Amino acid sequence: MTVQDSGKVALITGASRGIGYGIAEALVARGDRVCITGRGEDALKEAVEKLGSDRVIAVAGKAHDEAHQAAAVERTMEAFGRVDFLVNNAGTNPVFGPIADLDLNVVRKVYETNVISALGFAQQTWKAWQKENGGAIVNIASVAGVSASPFVGAYGMSKAAMVNLTLQLAHEFAPAVRVNSIAPAVVKTKFAKALYEGREAEAAAAYPLGRLGVPADIGGAAAFLTSSQSEWITGQTLVVDGGIFLNAGVG
């Protein structure tokens, strides 16, 4: 089936697989053209082939590298002439353990990749297109950023910062650009595999909806937040968690 061109363009970071790829799928399916980024050229090439090289391009690099941020936005503008939507999905979580024992250099790396890179991409897209033409930004946060998250403390702190970055950008970029975030619970990706591998049924049983998330769940949410149906929504964090927070009450 031929998809009608929406005339819109998105830049999605960390999108060669997992949640980022699921978001790219959703936006391509509705007719957007998309630039995806990631560290691995081979993985990006494979993703472009699956998504459709007629609608998707890729730029390889590290999210925290300012030169890469600039190059990704410049390449998007060269290829498509605009960048309506930015989805900050690139992230890392290289450490698991008590917060008292965290290596502070590792914490700095987590913040550099998860938070500062998102701000850098937002600055770049704002200057290149969105300031004069409008658009939307979606930051991928996490339920770890809106609750205590034992053993992934650095990751949780960085995602809490992403929630606040969303508020700051929403305030400063209004009315031209709407900025929201999505806070997923556990989504079945390579990134989150350690949280459910070998015990998926047990992990899923804790969710009122009876399953873990899949990338398409987040793709649908991102598609909504970058659509005309959400034109009066900004500065919000949409929790997409299969109902897991319903279990936080007493009793």
VMD Tcl script that draws the C-alpha trace (Angstrom):
set ca {
  {0.00 0.00 0.00}
  {1.35 3.42 -0.96}
  {1.61 5.88 1.90}
  {0.75 9.49 1.13}
  {3.56 11.91 1.90}
  {2.68 13.97 4.98}
  {5.10 16.73 4.03}
  {6.66 16.47 7.50}
  {10.18 15.44 8.50}
  {11.47 13.90 11.73}
  {14.93 13.41 13.21}
  {15.05 10.47 15.61}
  {18.17 9.75 17.66}
  {19.22 6.24 18.65}
  {16.88 4.72 16.11}
  {18.69 1.81 14.48}
  {16.75 -0.59 16.74}
  {14.48 -0.80 19.76}
  {12.24 2.08 20.78}
  {13.82 4.52 18.32}
  {13.23 2.14 15.44}
  {9.63 1.60 16.58}
  {9.07 5.34 16.51}
  {10.64 5.61 13.07}
  {8.31 2.85 11.82}
  {5.26 4.71 13.12}
  {6.24 8.03 11.57}
  {7.21 6.52 8.22}
  {3.90 4.62 8.17}
  {1.95 7.87 8.38}
  {3.96 9.47 5.58}
  {6.78 11.34 7.31}
  {10.31 11.38 5.99}
  {12.86 10.53 8.64}
  {16.52 10.82 9.53}
  {17.70 8.24 12.06}
  {20.94 8.33 14.03}
  {22.98 5.79 15.94}
  {26.53 4.69 16.58}
  {26.72 1.70 14.24}
  {26.79 2.29 10.50}
  {25.87 -1.30 9.66}
  {22.86 -1.30 11.98}
  {21.72 2.03 10.56}
  {22.10 0.79 7.00}
  {19.97 -2.26 7.79}
  {17.33 -0.09 9.45}
  {17.17 2.25 6.45}
  {16.71 -0.70 4.11}
  {13.82 -2.05 6.21}
  {12.16 1.32 6.69}
  {12.59 2.35 3.04}
  {15.55 4.18 1.58}
  {13.19 6.39 -0.43}
  {11.92 7.96 2.80}
  {14.67 7.43 5.36}
  {18.30 8.50 5.70}
  {20.82 7.83 8.46}
  {23.72 9.65 10.06}
  {26.13 7.66 12.22}
  {27.80 9.14 15.29}
  {27.78 9.44 19.06}
  {24.80 11.35 20.44}
  {26.88 13.44 22.84}
  {29.25 14.61 20.08}
  {28.30 18.18 19.18}
  {29.78 17.78 15.71}
  {27.53 14.76 15.15}
  {24.49 16.70 16.36}
  {25.22 19.49 13.91}
  {25.92 17.03 11.08}
  {22.67 15.11 11.64}
  {20.56 18.28 11.52}
  {22.48 19.63 8.53}
  {22.10 16.37 6.62}
  {18.36 16.29 7.38}
  {17.96 19.82 6.09}
  {19.99 19.02 2.96}
  {18.01 15.89 2.19}
  {14.49 17.02 3.11}
  {14.59 20.81 3.49}
  {13.04 20.88 6.96}
  {12.99 19.19 10.37}
  {9.55 19.44 11.95}
  {9.96 16.85 14.67}
  {12.84 15.87 16.94}
  {12.66 12.67 18.97}
  {15.44 12.43 21.56}
  {15.67 8.69 22.13}
  {19.43 8.01 22.33}
  {20.42 6.81 25.78}
  {22.74 4.61 27.79}
  {22.71 2.72 31.08}
  {26.16 1.15 31.55}
  {25.97 0.47 35.28}
  {23.75 -1.59 37.60}
  {24.15 -1.36 41.37}
  {23.61 0.66 44.54}
  {23.82 4.42 44.14}
  {26.30 4.63 47.04}
  {28.87 2.77 44.96}
  {28.40 4.57 41.65}
  {31.52 5.67 39.82}
  {30.98 9.40 39.32}
  {32.69 9.28 35.93}
  {30.07 6.77 34.82}
  {27.33 9.08 36.10}
  {28.82 11.91 34.05}
  {28.79 9.69 30.95}
  {25.13 8.80 31.53}
  {24.16 12.46 31.82}
  {26.25 13.41 28.79}
  {24.50 10.83 26.60}
  {21.00 10.89 28.07}
  {20.47 14.57 28.86}
  {23.06 16.94 27.44}
  {22.85 15.34 23.99}
  {19.08 15.88 23.99}
  {19.58 19.56 24.75}
  {22.20 19.79 22.02}
  {19.90 18.28 19.40}
  {17.06 20.56 20.54}
  {19.28 23.61 20.16}
  {20.31 22.50 16.67}
  {16.80 21.80 15.38}
  {15.50 25.03 16.93}
  {18.08 27.12 15.11}
  {17.88 25.21 11.81}
  {14.08 25.14 11.38}
  {11.75 25.09 14.35}
  {12.28 28.64 15.66}
  {10.87 30.13 12.47}
  {8.60 27.31 11.35}
  {7.36 25.48 14.43}
  {7.20 21.77 15.15}
  {7.38 19.37 18.07}
  {9.96 17.66 20.25}
  {9.48 14.36 22.05}
  {11.97 13.32 24.72}
  {12.08 9.66 25.70}
  {12.26 9.60 29.49}
  {11.38 6.57 31.64}
  {9.29 5.53 34.60}
  {12.70 5.37 36.30}
  {12.68 9.15 36.10}
  {9.41 9.61 37.94}
  {9.94 7.12 40.78}
  {12.75 5.58 42.80}
  {14.65 3.07 40.68}
  {16.88 0.83 42.78}
  {20.09 -0.32 41.09}
  {19.63 1.93 38.04}
  {19.98 5.17 39.97}
  {22.17 7.04 37.49}
  {19.79 6.19 34.67}
  {16.78 7.21 36.75}
  {18.36 10.54 37.72}
  {19.16 11.28 34.09}
  {15.60 10.51 33.03}
  {14.26 12.78 35.77}
  {16.47 15.46 34.26}
  {14.91 14.68 30.87}
  {11.47 15.32 32.35}
  {12.63 18.70 33.63}
  {14.41 19.47 30.36}
  {11.04 18.89 28.70}
  {9.45 21.50 30.96}
  {12.22 24.02 30.33}
  {12.12 23.59 26.55}
  {8.31 23.64 26.48}
  {8.32 26.97 28.29}
  {11.10 28.59 26.25}
  {10.15 27.23 22.82}
  {6.43 28.07 23.07}
  {4.38 28.91 21.13}
  {6.37 27.77 18.09}
  {7.32 24.31 19.32}
  {5.49 21.86 21.55}
  {7.74 19.75 23.78}
  {6.59 16.62 25.60}
  {8.16 13.45 26.93}
  {7.22 9.79 27.12}
  {8.05 7.70 30.18}
  {7.93 4.00 29.27}
  {8.10 1.10 31.69}
  {9.96 -2.03 30.54}
  {9.86 -2.39 26.77}
  {11.12 -5.54 25.08}
  {14.35 -4.33 23.51}
  {18.00 -5.34 23.59}
  {18.62 -2.33 25.82}
  {16.23 -3.60 28.51}
  {16.85 -7.33 28.09}
  {18.57 -7.69 31.48}
  {15.31 -6.71 33.16}
  {13.27 -9.57 31.74}
  {15.44 -12.13 29.95}
  {14.72 -15.64 31.20}
  {11.82 -14.41 33.33}
  {9.51 -12.60 30.94}
  {6.32 -14.26 32.16}
  {7.18 -13.39 35.75}
  {8.04 -9.81 34.83}
  {4.89 -9.39 32.74}
  {2.68 -10.72 35.53}
  {3.33 -7.55 37.52}
  {1.66 -5.45 34.84}
  {-2.14 -5.04 35.01}
  {-2.29 -5.26 31.20}
  {-0.50 -8.59 31.37}
  {2.51 -7.95 29.13}
  {5.68 -5.96 28.73}
  {5.80 -3.10 26.28}
  {6.96 -3.38 22.68}
  {8.54 -0.61 20.57}
  {5.29 -0.06 18.65}
  {3.62 1.02 21.91}
  {6.04 3.92 22.20}
  {5.88 4.54 18.47}
  {2.15 5.12 18.72}
  {2.59 7.54 21.60}
  {5.28 9.49 19.74}
  {3.13 9.62 16.62}
  {0.30 11.12 18.69}
  {2.54 13.72 20.33}
  {3.83 14.84 16.95}
  {0.39 14.98 15.35}
  {-2.26 17.66 14.97}
  {-4.35 15.73 17.49}
  {-2.02 16.93 20.28}
  {-1.78 20.58 19.26}
  {-2.84 21.83 22.72}
  {-0.45 19.60 24.68}
  {2.99 20.76 25.76}
  {5.25 20.32 28.77}
  {3.70 16.97 29.65}
  {5.14 13.55 30.42}
  {3.02 10.70 29.09}
  {3.54 7.56 31.17}
  {3.24 4.45 28.98}
  {3.58 1.63 31.48}
  {1.01 -1.11 30.98}
  {-0.55 0.00 34.27}
  {2.46 -0.90 36.45}
  {2.09 2.28 38.52}
  {-1.38 1.10 39.56}
  {0.40 -1.37 41.83}
  {2.06 1.39 43.86}
  {-0.88 1.97 46.16}
  {-1.41 0.60 49.66}
  {-3.22 -2.72 50.01}
}
mol new
graphics top color blue
foreach p $ca { graphics top sphere $p radius 0.5 }
foreach p [lrange $ca 0 end-1] q [lrange $ca 1 end] { graphics top cylinder $p $q radius 0.2 }
display resetview
